[in-house]
């Protein structure tokens, strides 16, 4: 199977089977030779990110309505247009000819001619974006109009444009050195010895892409892949050696193990999650990193358990959210956004429960990987109004175009007497 066909199957799986782009791609690349990995990755992320843009272009060059085009042929057209208009160093002839070959395999008798005609028409023309500001944002950056309207109303047009521009760019690869085994300087030196281009940024490593799954430094627990903003959640909570900590929504364990490293692997961390297979991920991560103070518990953070009442010095409440801060890593997230979801209700329930597990004088960090106010400031604001004994110590929303990180929210609060 060549690279384009492999990308086609991954894209189909993402759109029609609900697969996560990063996981589907990881599986596909495992069967892929090194020569094709870059092309498969570029096509999967590029086409997923620009889905609405590509469909807009199709509608302007196809006599058939979009909904009348079969699923596979629609994806093949998107891939072809992406290569023609947005990819570097791919000859137009290769983009068209390889798309036609796929159409013969995945369509009916006339599919190849149809794909060839549409792509040749696209090749000869320039993209004409809508003049209406909201429509322009939606088509140019491939965001649903509902989200464009919501963000421009809240952030303003220019801020939204910069935010969407940042979301359309690849996320940096950031590595968190495991302080139980190494330092940033020592890890940097070893990565560079292995030919991996890297540099130190604020105590973590920013690195060029490489095959982490096959890297012995990763296998032996010298680092964890984690975004810089996500690292901040544990750093701002700042658990100390010997303290008792609860992680209310812990899987897959990136922040849990980070807290253990900050604590010098001394004390106790109770890690909750509602799925056993996700708790297993935490245990495997802890073992890889040499962390021994984490105790996993199959538990719904919304349900109170008296045995944890007022035992914690620190609590991390990294709540389930819409994920609109990690669009660079999972671009399909933006297409499934529902402004009327009940996430804030779930988030408030988990946070209110966490408050009952905290000692007087203890501190809690509420965090999400979204920039949605209703899931962030509105949740912590209501919590502080409903819990007079708590005070806010820190609050920040991170944005990719300002902070160079994923979109992320952190609020730290203290429980007073």
Secondary structure per residue as TSV (DSSP state, phi and psi in degrees):
chain	resnum	aa	ss	phi	psi
A	1	X	-	360.0	127.0
A	2	X	-	-82.4	175.1
A	3	X	H	-61.4	-42.8
A	4	X	H	-68.1	-38.2
A	5	X	H	-67.9	-38.1
A	6	X	H	-63.4	-42.9
A	7	X	H	-62.9	-41.0
A	8	X	H	-57.5	-44.9
A	9	X	H	-67.9	-38.7
A	10	X	H	-65.1	-44.1
A	11	X	H	-62.6	-39.4
A	12	X	H	-62.4	-43.9
A	13	X	H	-62.8	-38.4
A	14	X	H	-66.8	-47.9
A	15	X	H	-76.9	-38.1
A	16	X	H	-110.3	-13.6
A	17	X	H	-116.1	4.1
A	18	X	-	72.1	20.3
A	19	X	-	-71.2	148.7
A	20	X	-	-80.3	135.4
A	21	X	H	-57.7	-43.7
A	22	X	H	-66.4	-38.3
A	23	X	H	-76.0	-42.3
A	24	X	H	-62.7	-39.9
A	25	X	H	-67.6	-40.6
A	26	X	H	-58.7	-43.4
A	27	X	H	-63.7	-44.7
A	28	X	H	-65.2	-39.8
A	29	X	H	-70.5	-23.9
A	30	X	H	-64.1	-23.2
A	31	X	T	-103.8	12.0
A	32	X	S	-112.7	139.1
A	33	X	-	-76.6	162.1
A	34	X	H	-58.7	-32.0
A	35	X	H	-64.4	-32.9
A	36	X	H	-95.8	-10.7
A	37	X	H	-58.8	-44.3
A	38	X	H	-64.9	-41.5
A	39	X	H	-68.4	-42.9
A	40	X	H	-60.4	-46.3
A	41	X	H	-61.6	-46.2
A	42	X	H	-63.0	-42.0
A	43	X	H	-68.1	-43.6
A	44	X	H	-64.8	-50.7
A	45	X	H	-71.6	-40.4
A	46	X	H	-65.5	-47.1
A	47	X	H	-69.2	-38.6
A	48	X	H	-64.5	-45.2
A	49	X	H	-63.1	-38.0
A	50	X	T	-104.6	25.9
A	51	X	H	-55.2	-48.0
A	52	X	H	-68.3	-37.4
A	53	X	H	-61.9	-46.1
A	54	X	H	-66.5	-39.1
A	55	X	H	-66.3	-36.4
A	56	X	H	-60.4	-43.6
A	57	X	H	-65.7	-40.5
A	58	X	H	-58.0	-45.5
A	59	X	H	-62.3	-26.3
A	60	X	H	-84.9	-8.8
A	61	X	H	-127.8	-0.6
A	62	X	-	-112.4	136.0
A	63	X	S	-77.2	-23.7
A	64	X	S	-83.5	139.4
A	65	X	-	-67.3	150.0
A	66	X	G	-53.7	-44.5
A	67	X	G	-67.2	-19.1
A	68	X	G	-85.4	-12.9
A	69	X	S	-83.2	131.4
A	70	X	-	-61.7	158.0
A	71	X	H	-57.8	-49.7
A	72	X	H	-66.8	-40.9
A	73	X	H	-66.5	-36.4
A	74	X	H	-61.6	-42.6
A	75	X	H	-68.3	-38.6
A	76	X	H	-62.0	-40.7
A	77	X	H	-63.0	-44.0
A	78	X	H	-58.4	-46.4
A	79	X	H	-61.1	-43.0
A	80	X	H	-63.8	-45.2
A	81	X	H	-65.6	-39.6
A	82	X	H	-58.8	-44.3
A	83	X	H	-66.1	-35.6
A	84	X	H	-72.5	-39.0
A	85	X	H	-108.8	-22.0
A	86	X	T	-127.9	-12.7
A	87	X	-	-95.4	148.9
A	88	X	S	-93.5	146.0
A	89	X	S	64.5	22.0
A	90	X	-	-110.0	114.7
A	91	X	-	-60.3	144.0
A	92	X	H	-58.7	-37.2
A	93	X	H	-61.7	-41.3
A	94	X	H	-67.6	-41.2
A	95	X	H	-59.9	-44.3
A	96	X	H	-74.2	-51.6
A	97	X	H	-62.7	-41.5
A	98	X	H	-69.6	-32.4
A	99	X	H	-67.2	-40.1
A	100	X	H	-63.3	-40.9
A	101	X	H	-60.8	-43.3
A	102	X	H	-63.8	-39.3
A	103	X	H	-62.1	-37.4
A	104	X	H	-63.4	-34.6
A	105	X	H	-81.0	-33.6
A	106	X	H	-112.3	2.9
A	107	X	S	-123.6	-162.8
A	108	X	-	-104.8	-170.5
A	109	X	T	-55.4	-38.7
A	110	X	T	-91.8	-3.0
A	111	X	H	-62.0	-40.0
A	112	X	H	-63.2	-44.6
A	113	X	H	-64.8	-38.9
A	114	X	H	-62.7	-48.6
A	115	X	H	-62.2	-43.6
A	116	X	H	-60.0	-44.1
A	117	X	H	-64.9	-44.6
A	118	X	H	-64.4	-46.0
A	119	X	H	-68.0	-37.0
A	120	X	H	-64.6	-37.9
A	121	X	H	-65.5	-42.9
A	122	X	H	-63.3	-42.2
A	123	X	H	-59.0	-35.6
A	124	X	H	-82.3	-8.0
A	125	X	S	-119.4	164.0
A	126	X	-	-99.3	154.4
A	127	X	-	-76.8	126.3
A	128	X	-	-105.8	106.1
A	129	X	-	-81.6	152.7
A	130	X	-	-61.3	152.1
A	131	X	S	-85.3	-29.5
A	132	X	S	-59.7	133.3
A	133	X	H	-60.7	-44.7
A	134	X	H	-66.9	-44.5
A	135	X	H	-63.5	-37.5
A	136	X	H	-60.7	-49.1
A	137	X	H	-58.9	-44.5
A	138	X	H	-61.6	-45.7
A	139	X	H	-77.7	-45.3
A	140	X	H	-63.4	-43.9
A	141	X	H	-107.9	0.5
A	142	X	T	59.2	57.1
A	143	X	-	-121.2	141.3
A	144	X	-	-56.5	144.6
A	145	X	H	-60.0	-33.2
A	146	X	H	-58.2	-43.3
A	147	X	H	-71.2	-37.6
A	148	X	H	-60.3	-45.4
A	149	X	H	-63.6	-44.5
A	150	X	H	-63.2	-45.4
A	151	X	H	-72.3	-39.2
A	152	X	H	-66.9	-33.2
A	153	X	H	-67.9	-36.9
A	154	X	H	-87.8	-43.4
A	155	X	H	-99.0	-22.4
A	156	X	-	93.9	159.1
A	157	X	H	-66.2	-48.0
A	158	X	H	-66.1	-41.2
A	159	X	H	-61.8	-45.2
A	160	X	H	-61.7	-41.9
A	161	X	H	-61.2	-44.1
A	162	X	H	-66.7	-38.8
A	163	X	H	-63.3	-46.3
A	164	X	H	-67.6	-34.7
A	165	X	H	-61.8	-43.6
A	166	X	H	-65.1	-38.3
A	167	X	H	-67.1	-20.3
A	168	X	T	-86.0	-3.9
A	169	X	S	-100.2	152.7
A	170	X	-	-61.4	142.8
A	171	X	-	-76.1	143.4
A	172	X	-	-68.7	154.1
A	173	X	E	-92.7	112.8
A	174	X	E	-116.6	134.5
A	175	X	E	-116.2	131.7
A	176	X	E	-97.7	110.9
A	177	X	E	-61.6	138.7
A	178	X	-	-81.8	104.0
A	179	X	T	-66.5	-10.8
A	180	X	T	-76.5	-18.6
A	181	X	T	-124.0	-19.1
A	182	X	-	-158.3	-177.0
A	183	X	-	-124.8	163.1
A	184	X	H	-55.5	-39.5
A	185	X	H	-67.2	-42.2
A	186	X	H	-69.5	-40.4
A	187	X	H	-64.6	-42.7
A	188	X	H	-57.0	-45.5
A	189	X	H	-61.9	-41.3
A	190	X	H	-70.1	-38.4
A	191	X	H	-63.4	-42.8
A	192	X	H	-67.1	-34.2
A	193	X	H	-61.8	-32.5
A	194	X	T	-85.6	4.8
A	195	X	T	84.4	14.6
A	196	X	-	-95.0	118.8
A	197	X	-	-68.8	121.8
A	198	X	E	-150.5	160.8
A	199	X	E	-151.3	157.0
A	200	X	E	-87.6	132.3
A	201	X	E	-134.3	111.0
A	202	X	T	52.3	38.5
A	203	X	T	90.7	-6.8
A	204	X	E	-118.1	174.9
A	205	X	E	-109.1	127.1
A	206	X	E	-98.7	126.4
A	207	X	E	-131.7	153.5
A	208	X	-	-72.3	157.7
A	209	X	-	-63.8	138.6
A	210	X	-	-156.3	170.3
A	211	X	-	-81.0	90.9
A	212	X	G	-65.4	-39.4
A	213	X	G	-59.3	-25.2
A	214	X	G	-102.2	4.5
A	215	X	-	-85.4	125.0
A	216	X	H	-64.4	-33.2
A	217	X	H	-62.1	-38.8
A	218	X	H	-69.1	-48.1
A	219	X	H	-58.2	-34.4
A	220	X	T	-90.7	8.7
A	221	X	T	80.3	27.1
A	222	X	S	-83.5	-13.6
A	223	X	E	-159.4	165.2
A	224	X	E	-127.2	141.2
A	225	X	E	-81.0	120.5
A	226	X	-	-158.2	139.1
A	227	X	-	-68.1	150.6
A	228	X	H	-60.6	-37.5
A	229	X	H	-68.4	-37.8
A	230	X	H	-64.5	-34.4
A	231	X	H	-61.2	-35.6
A	232	X	H	-61.4	-31.7
A	233	X	H	-57.8	-47.9
A	234	X	H	-71.0	-37.9
A	235	X	H	-66.4	-38.7
A	236	X	H	-73.9	-34.8
A	237	X	H	-64.0	-38.5
A	238	X	-	53.6	58.1
A	239	X	-	-66.6	146.6
A	240	X	-	-104.9	158.3
A	241	X	T	-54.4	134.0
A	242	X	T	88.7	-9.2
A	243	X	-	-78.7	162.7
A	244	X	E	-101.9	126.5
A	245	X	E	-127.3	145.0
A	246	X	E	-120.1	131.9
A	247	X	E	-108.4	108.2
A	248	X	T	-69.9	-31.3
A	249	X	T	-138.8	79.5
A	250	X	-	-87.8	-31.0
A	251	X	T	-63.8	146.4
A	252	X	T	-87.0	7.5
A	253	X	-	106.6	8.4
A	254	X	H	-60.7	-49.4
A	255	X	H	-75.1	-32.8
A	256	X	H	-61.4	-49.2
A	257	X	H	-69.5	-31.6
A	258	X	H	-61.9	-43.7
A	259	X	H	-62.2	-39.5
A	260	X	H	-62.5	-39.2
A	261	X	H	-66.2	-42.4
A	262	X	H	-60.8	-36.1
A	263	X	T	-81.4	4.3
A	264	X	T	59.6	29.2
A	265	X	T	60.3	34.4
A	266	X	-	-128.4	129.0
A	267	X	S	120.1	-147.4
A	268	X	E	-148.9	134.1
A	269	X	E	-123.9	121.4
A	270	X	E	-94.3	120.2
A	271	X	E	-110.5	116.2
A	272	X	E	-98.9	145.2
A	273	X	E	-160.6	159.9
A	274	X	S	-92.8	-3.3
A	275	X	-	-124.2	130.2
A	276	X	H	-63.8	-39.7
A	277	X	H	-65.7	-26.1
A	278	X	H	-78.5	-33.7
A	279	X	H	-63.8	-34.3
A	280	X	H	-63.2	-36.1
A	281	X	H	-62.0	-41.3
A	282	X	H	-61.4	-46.0
A	283	X	H	-62.8	-40.3
A	284	X	H	-67.8	-39.8
A	285	X	H	-62.9	-43.9
A	286	X	H	-62.3	-43.4
A	287	X	H	-63.0	-43.2
A	288	X	H	-61.1	-37.1
A	289	X	H	-89.0	-7.5
A	290	X	T	79.9	25.0
A	291	X	-	-92.5	131.0
A	292	X	-	-122.5	1.4
A	293	X	-	-99.6	6.8
A	294	X	E	-93.9	129.4
A	295	X	E	-117.1	117.0
A	296	X	E	-83.9	150.6
A	297	X	E	-144.6	121.1
A	298	X	E	-71.2	102.3
A	299	X	-	-155.1	140.5
A	300	X	-	-86.9	119.9
A	301	X	T	-61.4	-15.7
A	302	X	T	-81.2	-15.0
A	303	X	S	-103.7	125.1
A	304	X	-	-75.5	139.8
A	305	X	-	-127.7	118.0
A	306	X	G	-61.0	-24.3
A	307	X	G	-67.8	-17.2
A	308	X	G	-100.0	3.5
A	309	X	T	-60.1	121.3
A	310	X	T	51.9	40.2
A	311	X	-	-103.1	-15.4
A	312	X	E	-94.8	135.6
A	313	X	E	-79.1	-36.4
A	314	X	E	-138.9	147.0
A	315	X	E	-135.9	133.9
A	316	X	E	-104.9	125.1
A	317	X	E	-118.5	80.0
A	318	X	E	-90.4	88.7
A	319	X	-	-77.5	151.7
A	320	X	-	-60.2	141.4
A	321	X	-	-150.7	-178.6
A	322	X	-	-71.7	-16.8
A	323	X	-	74.7	16.8
A	324	X	T	-73.7	4.0
A	325	X	T	-93.5	-13.1
A	326	X	-	-114.5	31.7
A	327	X	T	-60.6	-31.7
A	328	X	T	-62.0	-29.0
A	329	X	T	-96.5	-30.6
A	330	X	-	-135.4	76.7
A	331	X	G	-61.6	-22.3
A	332	X	G	-66.7	-16.3
A	333	X	G	-57.8	-38.6
A	334	X	G	-66.7	-23.3
A	335	X	G	-81.7	-18.3
A	336	X	G	-102.7	8.7
A	337	X	-	-65.5	134.5
A	338	X	-	-126.6	111.0
A	339	X	T	-65.4	-17.0
A	340	X	T	-102.7	19.6
A	341	X	-	-66.9	164.1
A	342	X	S	-100.1	21.5
A	343	X	H	-57.4	-43.7
A	344	X	H	-56.6	-34.3
A	345	X	H	-65.0	-44.3
A	346	X	H	-63.8	-44.0
A	347	X	H	-62.0	-43.2
A	348	X	H	-64.4	-39.1
A	349	X	H	-63.5	-42.7
A	350	X	H	-66.8	-43.2
A	351	X	H	-66.2	-41.9
A	352	X	H	-63.5	-37.0
A	353	X	H	-67.9	-42.4
A	354	X	H	-57.6	-37.3
A	355	X	H	-60.1	-30.7
A	356	X	H	-77.1	-18.0
A	357	X	H	-89.8	-8.1
A	358	X	E	-91.4	136.8
A	359	X	E	-68.8	157.0
A	360	X	E	-63.3	131.5
A	361	X	E	90.3	-8.1
A	362	X	E	-78.0	166.1
A	363	X	E	-126.5	148.6
A	364	X	E	-131.3	139.8
A	365	X	E	-112.4	124.6
A	366	X	E	-102.1	128.3
A	367	X	E	-142.0	154.8
A	368	X	E	-145.3	160.2
A	369	X	S	-103.5	52.0
A	370	X	-	-141.0	163.7
A	371	X	-	-110.3	13.1
A	372	X	-	-79.4	120.4
A	373	X	G	-58.7	-39.1
A	374	X	G	-65.2	-21.6
A	375	X	G	-99.1	-8.2
A	376	X	T	-117.3	-93.1
A	377	X	H	-58.8	-36.0
A	378	X	H	-66.5	-37.0
A	379	X	H	-69.6	-49.6
A	380	X	H	-71.2	-32.9
A	381	X	H	-62.6	-45.4
A	382	X	H	-66.3	-39.2
A	383	X	H	-59.0	-44.8
A	384	X	H	-66.7	-34.3
A	385	X	H	-68.7	-35.6
A	386	X	H	-84.3	-16.0
A	387	X	-	-126.7	86.0
A	388	X	T	-62.4	-21.4
A	389	X	T	-78.0	-4.5
A	390	X	E	-102.4	144.2
A	391	X	E	-126.9	147.6
A	392	X	E	-84.2	130.2
A	393	X	E	-105.7	-27.4
A	394	X	E	-159.6	142.4
A	395	X	E	-154.2	130.9
A	396	X	E	-156.9	142.1
A	397	X	E	-108.1	126.9
A	398	X	E	-94.3	138.3
A	399	X	-	-126.0	140.5
A	400	X	H	-61.0	-35.1
A	401	X	H	-81.1	-11.7
A	402	X	H	-105.3	-46.3
A	403	X	H	-103.3	-9.8
A	404	X	S	72.2	16.5
A	405	X	S	-117.0	-178.8
A	406	X	-	-64.1	162.4
A	407	X	-	-69.7	129.6
A	408	X	E	-157.3	147.9
A	409	X	E	-126.9	136.5
A	410	X	E	-135.8	131.3
A	411	X	E	-135.7	124.5
A	412	X	E	-107.8	134.1
A	413	X	E	-135.2	149.9
A	414	X	E	-114.0	142.6
A	415	X	E	-95.1	109.7
A	416	X	-	-92.9	169.0
A	417	X	-	-64.4	360.0
